[in-house]
Amino acid sequence: MFDYLIVGAGLYGAVCAHELSKQGKKCLVIDKRDHIAGNVYTKEMSGINVHQYGAHIFHTSNKKVWDYVNQFAEFNHFVNSPIAIYKDELYNLPFNMNTFSKMWNIRTPQEAKDMIEKQVKDLNITEPKNLEEQALSLVGRDVYEKLVKGYTEKQWGRDCKDLPSFIIKRLPCRFTYDNNYFNDRYQGIPMGGYTAMVEKMLAGVEVKLNTDYFEFIKENPEIAEKTIFTGCIDEYYNYQFGPLKYRSVRFETEELPIESFQGNAAVNYTDREVPYTRIIEHKHFEFGKQPTTIISREYSSEWSVGKEPYYPINDDENTALYAKYAELAEKEGNVIFGGRLGAYKYYDMDKVIDAALTMLESL
């Protein structure tokens, strides 16, 4: 009945459906959730577009991808400038001269470099054996203790001494007074939310929601010639080598009867005692003037089969396990795996879109 069955209505699946339909292919998109757009789904509440699965700020240096998404949405000029709160202290992120001047009462880049260099030298770490030593060897004790340690331990659910060093390959220090989190040339939020953008991508394509692939394919085994699968690759193979590991996230969202709660879209809480990692205030992504505001607290949590998988844990053990599933996938004649879960890889949004377009070019 269809040329392609596309499993997942997120960005990867939506790009595939749009491009294949342009080529005259008949596509069916299914998703187990009750909405399209995957984890970039935004839901309108009291006039505010709420990022239901965490903050998503589109940023890229790839002009091809930027031009591509601008077919489907007009982007505003939002610049991600998060704030970190450690106990009763407030700092700018990423680590920049605003951060260092507040922390050490200094003004010049050279003073900041000298302070970091002195702290790193005093620690005498030659070969970092874990994440703590890796971070200390890059930014020194003050920045690590206040802005890295607690946040990282909440994010991963483990002591920094028990995490591998490669998780933090580098900690960028910007020796300018620039609070823009990203270095990419293009950045913004689609006006009207991501859901409206994905709706335009899927215009004219048949979509079935609340549809589990594994149940659906049992009842419709000959539904399509080829399948593009963006779900968990280990689940597709019934976890025959064991489940891949992820971190999950739980959100507590509430509407408050005030115009602004924190004055910024993203505020990280970096001390270990605060149970959530950050608070998102959604209206600030689109410069909202609504009389009320909506915030979401994010709690990082352990993942198990049945929970929502968010962040792949790409350590040596899971990388080796994924390689076994990837080897099976390569032998599939009519199934293509892609996206964050299909490729077991944390993707920024622009990388997801680029990966989908690249895959389509190879077909």
C-alpha positions as CSV (number, residue, x, y, z in Angstrom):
1,M,0.0,0.0,0.0
2,F,2.9,2.4,0.7
3,D,6.5,2.8,-0.6
4,Y,7.7,3.8,2.9
5,L,6.5,3.2,6.4
6,I,8.2,5.8,8.6
7,V,8.2,5.0,12.3
8,G,8.4,8.1,14.3
9,A,7.0,11.6,13.6
10,G,10.0,13.5,15.0
11,L,12.4,15.6,12.9
12,Y,14.2,12.7,11.2
13,G,10.9,11.0,10.2
14,A,9.3,14.3,9.2
15,V,12.2,15.2,6.9
16,C,12.2,11.8,5.3
17,A,8.4,11.9,4.8
18,H,8.6,15.4,3.3
19,E,11.4,14.6,0.9
20,L,10.2,11.2,-0.2
21,S,6.7,12.6,-0.9
22,K,8.2,15.3,-3.0
23,Q,9.7,12.5,-5.1
24,G,6.3,10.9,-5.6
25,K,6.7,8.2,-3.0
26,K,3.7,7.2,-0.9
27,C,4.5,7.4,2.8
28,L,2.8,6.4,6.0
29,V,4.1,7.9,9.2
30,I,3.2,6.3,12.5
31,D,4.0,7.3,16.1
32,K,3.2,5.7,19.4
33,R,2.6,9.1,21.0
34,D,-0.6,11.1,20.6
35,H,1.2,13.9,18.8
36,I,3.7,14.6,16.1
37,A,7.1,16.4,16.4
38,G,8.8,13.9,18.8
39,N,10.8,15.5,21.5
40,V,10.7,18.9,19.9
41,Y,6.9,18.9,20.4
42,T,5.5,22.2,21.7
43,K,2.1,22.6,23.2
44,E,0.2,25.9,23.4
45,M,-0.9,26.7,27.0
46,S,-2.4,30.1,27.9
47,G,-0.8,31.5,24.8
48,I,2.6,30.1,25.6
49,N,4.4,27.4,23.5
50,V,5.6,25.0,26.1
51,H,8.5,22.7,25.2
52,Q,7.0,19.5,26.6
53,Y,10.2,17.5,26.5
54,G,12.8,20.1,27.5
55,A,14.2,23.2,26.0
56,H,15.0,23.0,22.3
57,I,17.0,26.0,20.8
58,F,17.7,25.6,17.1
59,H,21.3,26.5,16.3
60,T,23.6,25.6,13.4
61,S,26.5,26.7,11.3
62,N,25.2,24.6,8.4
63,K,23.6,27.0,5.9
64,K,22.1,24.2,4.0
65,V,20.2,23.0,7.1
66,W,19.3,26.6,8.1
67,D,17.8,27.3,4.7
68,Y,16.0,24.0,4.8
69,V,14.1,24.6,8.1
70,N,13.3,28.2,7.1
71,Q,11.0,26.7,4.4
72,F,8.7,25.6,7.2
73,A,9.0,28.3,9.8
74,E,10.1,31.9,10.5
75,F,12.7,32.0,13.3
76,N,13.0,34.7,15.9
77,H,16.3,36.1,17.1
78,F,16.4,34.2,20.5
79,V,19.9,33.9,21.8
80,N,20.5,31.2,24.5
81,S,22.2,32.9,27.5
82,P,21.6,30.5,30.5
83,I,22.3,31.4,34.1
84,A,23.7,29.2,36.8
85,I,22.7,29.4,40.4
86,Y,25.0,27.9,43.0
87,K,23.6,28.3,46.6
88,D,23.0,32.1,46.8
89,E,25.4,33.0,44.0
90,L,24.4,33.7,40.3
91,Y,26.7,33.2,37.3
92,N,26.5,33.5,33.6
93,L,27.0,30.5,31.3
94,P,28.9,29.4,29.3
95,F,32.1,30.1,31.4
96,N,33.1,33.6,30.3
97,M,34.5,36.8,31.6
98,N,31.2,37.7,33.3
99,T,31.5,34.3,35.1
100,F,35.1,34.8,36.1
101,S,34.7,38.5,37.2
102,K,31.9,37.5,39.5
103,M,33.7,34.5,40.9
104,W,37.1,36.1,41.5
105,N,36.5,39.9,41.3
106,I,38.7,40.4,38.3
107,R,38.3,42.2,35.0
108,T,40.7,41.1,32.3
109,P,41.1,37.9,30.3
110,Q,44.7,37.5,31.4
111,E,43.7,37.6,35.1
112,A,41.2,34.9,34.4
113,K,43.7,32.7,32.6
114,D,46.3,33.2,35.3
115,M,43.8,32.2,38.0
116,I,42.8,29.0,36.1
117,E,46.3,28.1,35.3
118,K,47.4,28.5,38.9
119,Q,44.6,26.3,40.2
120,V,45.2,23.6,37.6
121,K,49.0,23.7,38.3
122,D,48.4,23.3,42.1
123,L,46.3,20.2,41.5
124,N,49.2,18.4,39.7
125,I,46.9,16.1,37.7
126,T,48.9,14.6,34.8
127,E,46.6,11.8,33.6
128,P,42.9,12.3,34.6
129,K,41.4,9.0,35.7
130,N,37.8,10.1,36.0
131,L,35.5,13.0,35.2
132,E,36.4,14.9,38.3
133,E,40.1,14.9,37.6
134,Q,39.4,15.7,33.9
135,A,37.3,18.7,34.8
136,L,39.7,19.9,37.5
137,S,42.6,19.7,35.0
138,L,40.6,21.9,32.6
139,V,39.1,24.7,34.7
140,G,40.5,24.4,38.2
141,R,38.8,23.9,41.6
142,D,36.5,27.0,41.9
143,V,34.7,26.6,38.6
144,Y,34.5,22.8,39.0
145,E,33.1,22.9,42.6
146,K,30.5,25.6,41.9
147,L,29.4,25.0,38.3
148,V,30.3,21.5,37.2
149,K,30.3,19.0,40.1
150,G,26.7,19.2,41.4
151,Y,25.1,19.6,38.1
152,T,27.0,16.7,36.5
153,E,26.2,14.4,39.4
154,K,22.5,15.2,39.2
155,Q,22.6,14.7,35.4
156,W,24.2,11.3,35.5
157,G,23.1,10.1,38.9
158,R,26.7,9.2,39.9
159,D,29.6,10.8,41.7
160,C,32.0,12.6,39.4
161,K,34.7,10.2,40.6
162,D,32.7,7.3,39.3
163,L,32.2,8.8,35.8
164,P,34.7,8.2,33.0
165,S,36.9,11.2,32.0
166,F,35.9,11.2,28.3
167,I,32.4,12.5,29.2
168,I,34.0,15.9,29.6
169,K,36.5,16.1,26.8
170,R,36.7,19.8,27.1
171,L,35.1,22.6,29.1
172,P,35.0,25.7,26.9
173,C,36.2,28.9,28.6
174,R,35.4,32.0,26.7
175,F,37.6,34.9,27.7
176,T,35.2,37.6,26.5
177,Y,32.1,39.2,28.0
178,D,29.8,37.1,25.8
179,N,26.9,35.2,27.2
180,N,25.8,33.5,24.0
181,Y,25.9,29.8,24.8
182,F,26.4,28.7,21.2
183,N,29.1,29.7,18.7
184,D,26.9,28.8,15.7
185,R,26.2,31.4,13.1
186,Y,22.4,30.8,13.0
187,Q,20.2,30.5,16.1
188,G,16.5,31.0,17.0
189,I,13.2,29.5,17.9
190,P,10.5,28.9,15.3
191,M,7.7,31.5,15.8
192,G,4.6,29.6,16.7
193,G,6.5,26.6,18.1
194,Y,8.1,23.5,16.7
195,T,4.8,21.6,16.3
196,A,3.6,24.0,13.7
197,M,6.9,23.6,11.8
198,V,6.7,19.8,11.8
199,E,3.0,20.0,10.7
200,K,4.2,21.9,7.6
201,M,6.8,19.2,6.9
202,L,4.2,16.5,7.1
203,A,1.5,18.3,5.1
204,G,-0.1,15.9,2.6
205,V,1.4,12.8,4.3
206,E,-0.8,10.2,6.0
207,V,0.0,10.1,9.7
208,K,-1.3,7.6,12.3
209,L,-0.8,8.5,16.0
210,N,-1.2,6.3,19.1
211,T,0.2,3.5,17.0
212,D,2.8,1.1,18.3
213,Y,5.0,-0.2,15.5
214,F,5.4,-3.7,16.8
215,E,1.6,-4.3,17.1
216,F,0.9,-2.5,13.9
217,I,3.4,-4.5,11.8
218,K,2.0,-7.8,13.1
219,E,-1.4,-6.8,11.7
220,N,0.0,-5.2,8.6
221,P,3.2,-7.1,7.6
222,E,3.1,-6.1,3.9
223,I,2.1,-2.5,4.5
224,A,5.2,-1.0,2.8
225,E,8.1,-1.9,0.6
226,K,10.6,-0.2,2.9
227,T,10.7,1.0,6.6
228,I,12.5,4.0,8.1
229,F,12.7,3.2,11.8
230,T,13.5,6.0,14.3
231,G,12.7,4.0,17.5
232,C,15.2,2.2,19.7
233,I,17.3,-0.1,17.7
234,D,17.7,-2.6,20.5
235,E,13.9,-2.8,21.0
236,Y,13.6,-3.5,17.2
237,Y,15.7,-6.6,17.8
238,N,13.9,-7.5,21.0
239,Y,16.9,-6.7,23.2
240,Q,18.6,-9.9,22.1
241,F,22.0,-8.6,23.2
242,G,20.6,-6.7,26.2
243,P,19.1,-3.2,26.4
244,L,21.2,-0.1,25.6
245,K,21.4,2.4,28.5
246,Y,20.0,5.9,28.6
247,R,19.4,8.7,31.1
248,S,15.8,9.8,31.4
249,V,14.2,13.1,32.4
250,R,11.1,13.9,34.4
251,F,9.4,17.3,34.1
252,E,7.2,19.2,36.6
253,T,5.3,21.9,34.8
254,E,3.1,24.6,36.4
255,E,1.5,27.8,35.5
256,L,2.1,30.8,37.8
257,P,-0.1,33.9,38.2
258,I,2.8,36.3,37.6
259,E,4.3,37.8,34.5
260,S,7.8,36.4,35.0
261,F,9.3,33.9,37.4
262,Q,13.1,34.0,36.7
263,G,13.6,36.6,34.0
264,N,15.4,34.1,31.7
265,A,14.5,31.1,29.6
266,A,17.0,28.7,31.3
267,V,18.4,28.7,34.8
268,N,20.7,25.8,35.9
269,Y,20.9,24.8,39.6
270,T,24.4,23.6,40.0
271,D,24.5,22.6,43.7
272,R,23.8,19.0,44.5
273,E,21.2,19.7,47.2
274,V,18.7,21.2,44.8
275,P,17.0,18.1,43.3
276,Y,16.3,19.5,39.8
277,T,18.9,20.3,37.3
278,R,17.3,23.4,35.8
279,I,14.1,25.5,35.5
280,I,12.8,26.4,32.0
281,E,10.5,29.5,31.7
282,H,8.9,28.9,28.3
283,K,7.5,32.3,27.4
284,H,11.0,33.8,27.2
285,F,11.9,31.7,24.2
286,E,9.5,33.8,22.2
287,F,9.7,37.1,24.1
288,G,6.2,36.5,25.5
289,K,4.1,39.3,27.1
290,Q,1.4,37.0,28.6
291,P,0.0,37.9,32.0
292,T,0.9,34.5,33.5
293,T,4.0,32.3,33.0
294,I,4.7,28.6,32.8
295,I,7.8,26.9,34.2
296,S,9.2,23.4,34.0
297,R,11.6,21.8,36.6
298,E,13.8,19.1,35.1
299,Y,14.8,16.1,37.1
300,S,17.3,13.7,35.7
301,S,16.7,10.0,36.4
302,E,17.8,6.5,35.8
303,W,16.3,4.8,32.7
304,S,14.8,1.3,32.5
305,V,12.8,-0.4,29.7
306,G,9.4,1.2,29.5
307,K,10.6,4.7,30.5
308,E,11.2,7.5,28.0
309,P,14.9,7.3,26.8
310,Y,16.6,10.7,26.4
311,Y,20.4,10.7,26.5
312,P,22.3,7.7,25.2
313,I,25.1,6.7,27.6
314,N,27.9,6.3,25.0
315,D,30.5,4.7,27.2
316,D,32.7,1.8,26.1
317,E,30.2,-0.8,27.2
318,N,27.2,0.6,25.4
319,T,29.2,1.6,22.3
320,A,30.3,-2.1,22.0
321,L,26.7,-3.2,22.5
322,Y,25.4,-0.8,19.9
323,A,27.9,-2.1,17.4
324,K,26.3,-5.5,17.7
325,Y,22.9,-4.1,16.8
326,A,24.4,-1.9,14.1
327,E,25.9,-5.1,12.5
328,L,22.4,-6.6,12.4
329,A,21.0,-3.4,10.9
330,E,23.5,-3.4,8.1
331,K,22.2,-6.8,6.9
332,E,18.6,-5.5,6.7
333,G,17.5,-5.1,3.1
334,N,14.4,-3.0,3.6
335,V,14.8,-1.3,6.9
336,I,16.8,1.9,7.5
337,F,17.6,3.0,11.1
338,G,18.0,6.7,11.9
339,G,17.5,9.5,14.5
340,R,18.7,9.7,18.1
341,L,17.3,6.3,19.1
342,G,17.9,4.4,15.8
343,A,21.5,5.5,15.7
344,Y,22.0,5.5,19.5
345,K,23.5,9.0,19.3
346,Y,22.8,12.3,21.0
347,Y,22.0,14.7,18.1
348,D,21.4,18.4,18.1
349,M,18.4,19.2,15.9
350,D,20.5,20.5,12.9
351,K,22.5,17.2,13.0
352,V,19.3,15.1,12.9
353,I,18.1,17.0,9.9
354,D,21.5,16.8,8.1
355,A,21.7,13.1,8.8
356,A,18.2,12.5,7.3
357,L,19.0,14.5,4.2
358,T,22.3,12.7,3.8
359,M,20.7,9.3,4.1
360,L,18.0,10.3,1.6
361,E,20.7,11.3,-0.9
362,S,22.3,7.9,-0.6
363,L,19.0,6.0,-1.4
